[in-house]
């Protein structure tokens, strides 16, 4: 099969990584590689699929390339398979394949075996603000075909653009989509196929949290990391600890206590503040140096006795902790 694939048009500010310096990121996208989608590559593969204008490309640009959500309004529709190599560390190291919404599974040139065999995760994006009947039909067709080729795939459903819905409507929409999707699977005896559902929006931290949970399933060291973080907080005054990928603000591991969105947002905001301040005061006079390196360490005390603590772990990983001021002073 020869599936066309290209690098999509980018806005002028695409190379500007918000508060990050230009060399602080995942590197450039791979060039066109016509017909080379089946190249031997040990990296886990994440497929982004869904109908046209559901927000697939916007998600990828906001999470992994720091594009402003407002800039995604100018992105053109994806017309060919777009492959992005995400290589930040030994823990977050995978490929994302962005598929066009008009993909036809009944096209003789579409090779299910080659596409799905080496896939670790399939993310299907549904526009929650649109009539999702057609999207549910495509979801069923996509996951059922993928499951028959590779039952080990993690199937994730992003109920996207929920920022435009009220809280009650958001809950009802998620419940309805989840019920219909699972009923469709039961009707064809695919009860063993598990779908995970996440309400998401690029205008808040929900998309980063959802992608965090998706990526964690691809990290074989995750149980060990969680165990080590549990030991770490049990021998300190720390209430919550995250291991963050600094560029994307995906947390690749946390301790076993529940994750509260407010705590996660605080840690994400702290990373932004640290990089912003480091870009201003941490570089050499001639602009050389790096805004995030082995010397990176920050402590922020909030007015509610909460203390945020950040420390560099590797070039792209940071340990971010939440603790109380009295616990911090004791240590």
N, C-alpha and C positions, 0 to 999 in steps of 0.2 A: 504493500500500500504506500502511496506517495501522498501524504497529507501536507498541504501547503502551510507554511508557518512563517511568521514575520515578526519584526519589531514594530510595534504600533507607533503612530505619530505622537510626539510628546510636546507639551507646552514649553515655552522658553524657560520657565522657572523650574522645570523638572529636575535639573541638575543641582538646584539650590535645595539643600536638605534642611530646611527650616533652621533650627539652631545649631545643626551640626556642620562642621567644615566640609568642603566638597569631597575630601578624601576619606571622610568618616562614614563609611557605608558598606554596601555589599559588593561594590564594583559595578562594572558595566554589564548590560545584558548581553547574552550570547548573540552572535550574528545569525543571519538566516542560515538554516541547515536543511535545505530541501531534501526530504526523503531520508533524513538521518535521525528520525525520532526513536529508532530502536537501537541506538548506539549503546554499547555495553557501559552501564553506569551504575555504580553501587548505591548512589544517593537515593533516598526515599523520594517518591514522586507524589505530588498532590495535584489532583485535577480540579479545576474550577469550571463548573458547568451550570447551565441554566438558560432560560429564554433570553432573547435580546433585550437590552436595556434593564436587566434585572440588577445590575450594579457589580458584576464580577470584576471588571477591570479597575473600577474605582476602589474596590476593596484592596486589590493587590497594590495599587499605587499608594494608597493612604498608609497601609500597614508596613510595607517593606521599602517604600521609596520616599516616605515623608511628604508626599504631595498634600497640599491643603485640600480639605473636603470641597471647598468652593471651586477649586480649580478643576475638579473632576467633571464639572458640568460641561467642560469643553473637550472632553475626551471623545474620540470618534468610536463608533461601534466596532467591535472586534470582528473581522471578516475571515481571519485565518488563525490557526493554532499558534499561540504565542508562548514561548518557553522562556522562563526566567530562572536563573540559577541562583539560589539563595545560599551563600557560603559565608557565615560569620564566625562560626566556632565549631568545635567538634560535636557540640550538642545540637545546634541549629544548622543543619547542613542538608538541604533538600532542593528539589526542583518544583516549580509551579508551572503547570500547563493551563493556560487560559483558552478555553474552547469557545468558538463563535456560537451564538445562540441559535442560529439556523442550521445547526448540525443535523444531518439526516442519517439516522442509524440504518435505514434501509438502502442507502447508497451502496452499491456493490464494492466501491473502493474503500469503504470503512471497515477496517480490520479490528474487530472487537478483541481478538486474542492479543494483538500487539499493543493496543492502547491500554488495556486493563491488566494484563499479566504482571507488569512490573510496577503497579500502582500501590501505594501504601494507604492513601486516603482519597476519597472522592467527596468534594464539597458541592452540593447543589444549592444554588441561590434562588430564592423565591421572593419576588417583589410583593411585600405585604400590602402595599397601597393599590395594587392592581387586582383584577379578577384572576385568581390563582387556579382556576379549574384547569386551564391548559397547562400550567406549570406542574400541577400534580400529575397530569397524564404523562408529561415528559419525565418527571421524577421517577415514576413507576417504571417506565420503559428503560430509563438509564440504569437504575440500580439493579433491576432484575437481570438485565443483560450482563452488567459488570459482575454481579454475584455469581452467575453461572460460570464465568470465566475464572474469577478469582474470589473465592469466598472469604479470604483473609483481609479484604479491603475494609477499612473503617469508613462507614457511610455517615456523613454529616450534612445536616440541612440548616442553612442560614435563612431564617425568616427575616428578610432584610427591609430596610427603610422604615422601621417601626417608629422612628422619631416623629413621623407625621400622624401617629395614632394616639388616641387617649389611652390611659392605663387600662381601663376596662376593655376597650376595643383590642388592645394589644394582647391581653390575656385570652380573649375569646378567639382571636385570629389564630394564635398559636395552638390553642386547644383544637380548633376545627381542622387546621392543616395536619396536625399530628394524628388526629383520629382518622381522617380520610386516607392519609398515606399508609397508615398501619392496616386499615381495613382492606385496602387494595392489595397489600402483600398477603394478607390472610386468604383472600379470594383465590390466589394462585399458589397456595401452599408454600409460601416463603416466610413462615413465621420466625424462622431462625435468623432471618436478615434483620439486623438491629439498626435502626435509624436514631441518631442523636439530633435534637433540635435546639437551636439557639436563636433568640431574638437579637438582631444586630442593627447597628447604624454606624455610619462613618462619622457622624457628628458628635459622638460621645465615645466612651471607653469600651462599650459593649463589643465592638468588633475586635478589639485587641484581646479582651478576655476570652471571647469565643475562639479566636485563632490560637491563644495560649493552650486551651484545652485540646484543640486539634493536634497541635505540634507535639504536645506531651505524649500522646499515644504513639508517636514515632520515635521516642527516645528510649532505647533499651535500658539505659542507666537510671530511669526515673525512680523506680522503687528504692534504689540505693541512695539517690539524692534526697528523696523525701525522708528516708531513715536518718541520714546524716543531719538534716535540718531539724528533725525532731530531737535528736540528741543535743544539738546546738542550743535550741531554745530551752530545753529542760535543765541545762546547766548554766543558764544566764537569766537575766531579768527581761528577756525579750518576749513580746506577746505574739508577734507574727514575723516570719522571715520569707522573703522571696529571692529567687535567683533569676535575675532579669537579663534578657538580651537587650543591650542598651539601645541599639539602633532601632529595632522595631517595637520596643517596650512590651514584647511578649515575655511572660514569665514562664520559664521552662521547668521550674519546680518550686514547690512551697512545702511548708510543713503540713501535717495532717489535720490541723484545725481548720474550720470552715473559712472560706474566702469571702469577705464582705466587699461589695463593689466600692464603698467609700474608702476602705483601706487601700485597695488596688489603685484607685484614682490618685490618692495621696502619693503613693510610691511613684506612679507615672509622672506626676507633676514635679516630684523631687528630681527625677532624672533630667527633666527639661531644664529646671533651675540650675542644676549642677553644670550641665553642658553650656547653658547660656553664659553663666558667670565665668566658666573656664575659657570660653571663646574670647571673652573680654580681657580677663586678667591673667589667664594661665599660659598664654602664648608669649613667645619671645618678641622683642621690639620689632624685629623684621617680619613678624607674622609666622615664623616657623614654629615647629613644635606640634604637639597634639593636645586637643582639648580633653582627652580622656586617656590616661596612661596608668602605669603602676603606682603613681603617687596620688591618684585620685581618691579622695576621702572627704566626706561631708557630713555635718551634723546640723539638723534644723530643729529648733525647739518651737513648738506651736503654743498658742496662748491657752490651750486646754490641758496643759501638762504632758502632752504627747511629744515624744522625741522621735525624729526620723534619722536613721543612720544609713549611710551608703559607703561601700568600700569596693574598690576594684578587685575582681577575681582573676579575669583574663582580659585580653585586649577588648573583647566585646561583651563580657559578662560582668555583672555587678551584683553584689549582695545588698539588698535593701531591707532594713529591719524597722519594725515599729515597737516602741517600748514606752513605759511611763518614766517621767522625769526622775522620780525617786529611785527607780530601778537603775536608771542610767548613772545617777550620782554614786550609788553604792558600788558600781563596777568601775 
